[in-house]
């Protein structure tokens, strides 16, 4: 583990414990202007603390519940919902609902929300 990865993990732990400045730092690191690999790593530093294995699957790039995470800078589409529903063995409406709940904690872009459907 590099010192940067360690710092991100420690910041994530503080954020999960309720430290507002740590949470803000991580949200900023997942924002525009950072590389997709940084956004994925930062998202995963938080997602790794998710209690529900299904949520870790939905937040993992390879649909396996392991790092790296999805890129919060890229929009999740209906095609993604289908793929993750297959991986998680859940109906698409439940995957969509879980992503909507996760979007309250993570800066996820959901195509069905941006279109107003």
C-alpha positions as a printed Julia matrix, in Angstrom:
117×3 Matrix{Float64}:
   0.0     0.0     0.0
   1.41    3.38   -0.98
   1.34    6.37    1.33
  -1.34    7.95   -0.9
  -3.53    4.85   -0.65
  -3.03    4.77    3.11
  -3.99    8.43    3.41
  -7.12    7.83    1.33
  -8.07    4.8     3.43
  -7.6     6.71    6.67
  -9.59    9.65    5.37
 -12.36    7.25    4.31
 -12.41    5.69    7.77
 -12.75    9.14    9.33
 -15.53   10.01    6.89
 -17.42    6.82    7.72
 -17.08    7.67   11.4
 -18.78   11.01   10.73
 -15.87   13.41   10.21
 -17.38   16.1     7.96
 -14.08   17.59    6.68
 -12.87   14.09    5.7
 -16.14   13.43    3.86
 -15.9    16.75    2.03
 -12.29   16.02    1.02
 -13.33   12.66   -0.45
 -16.32   14.15   -2.28
 -14.03   16.8    -3.75
 -11.57   14.1    -4.84
 -14.42   12.33   -6.68
 -15.4    15.5    -8.52
 -14.65   17.01  -11.88
 -11.02   17.67  -12.64
  -9.61   14.48  -11.16
  -8.62   11.41  -13.13
 -11.0     8.49  -13.48
  -8.53    6.22  -11.67
  -8.45    8.64   -8.72
 -12.26    8.92   -8.66
 -12.58    5.11   -8.71
 -10.01    4.66   -5.94
 -11.6     7.29   -3.73
 -15.11    5.93   -4.26
 -13.88    2.45   -3.4
 -12.17    3.7    -0.23
 -15.69    4.5     1.02
 -17.56    1.67   -0.71
 -15.32   -0.89    0.94
 -17.01    0.07    4.23
 -20.5    -0.74    2.9
 -22.21   -3.32    5.12
 -24.27   -4.87    2.33
 -22.29   -7.09   -0.05
 -24.81   -6.26   -2.8
 -23.97   -2.56   -2.5
 -20.25   -3.36   -2.79
 -21.04   -5.32   -5.96
 -22.99   -2.38   -7.38
 -20.16    0.02   -6.59
 -17.4    -2.21   -8.0
 -16.26   -1.7   -11.57
 -15.98   -5.43  -12.29
 -19.3    -6.36  -10.62
 -17.46   -8.53   -8.08
 -17.63   -6.48   -4.88
 -13.9    -5.77   -5.01
 -11.72   -2.82   -5.98
 -11.61   -0.85   -8.14
 -14.84    1.02   -7.78
 -17.0     2.44  -10.52
 -16.13    5.9   -11.79
 -18.54    8.41  -10.22
 -17.73   10.75  -13.09
 -19.4     8.4   -15.58
 -23.15    8.14  -15.85
 -24.79    4.85  -14.91
 -27.24    3.79  -17.6
 -30.05    1.27  -17.98
 -27.52   -1.03  -19.66
 -25.43   -0.86  -16.47
 -28.52   -1.64  -14.38
 -29.12   -4.77  -16.48
 -25.5    -5.91  -16.17
 -25.34   -5.34  -12.42
 -28.75   -6.97  -11.94
 -27.39  -10.1   -13.6
 -24.2   -10.01  -11.5
 -26.09   -9.45   -8.24
 -28.97  -11.77   -9.2
 -31.53   -9.09   -8.43
 -34.43   -7.65  -10.44
 -33.58   -4.48  -12.31
 -36.06   -2.38  -10.32
 -34.25   -3.32   -7.1
 -30.84   -2.48   -8.57
 -32.2     0.87   -9.76
 -33.62    1.56   -6.26
 -30.34    0.59   -4.62
 -28.42    2.95   -6.92
 -30.85    5.73   -6.02
 -30.19    5.11   -2.31
 -26.42    4.93   -2.93
 -26.6     8.23   -4.85
 -27.6     9.9    -1.58
 -24.17    8.96   -0.16
 -22.0     8.99   -3.28
 -21.85   11.44   -6.2
 -23.34    8.98   -8.68
 -24.78   10.11  -12.0
 -27.92    8.12  -12.78
 -29.18    8.46  -16.36
 -32.79    7.72  -15.39
 -32.72   10.57  -12.88
 -31.15   13.14  -15.18
 -33.82   12.43  -17.8
 -36.58   12.77  -15.24
 -37.91    9.22  -15.68
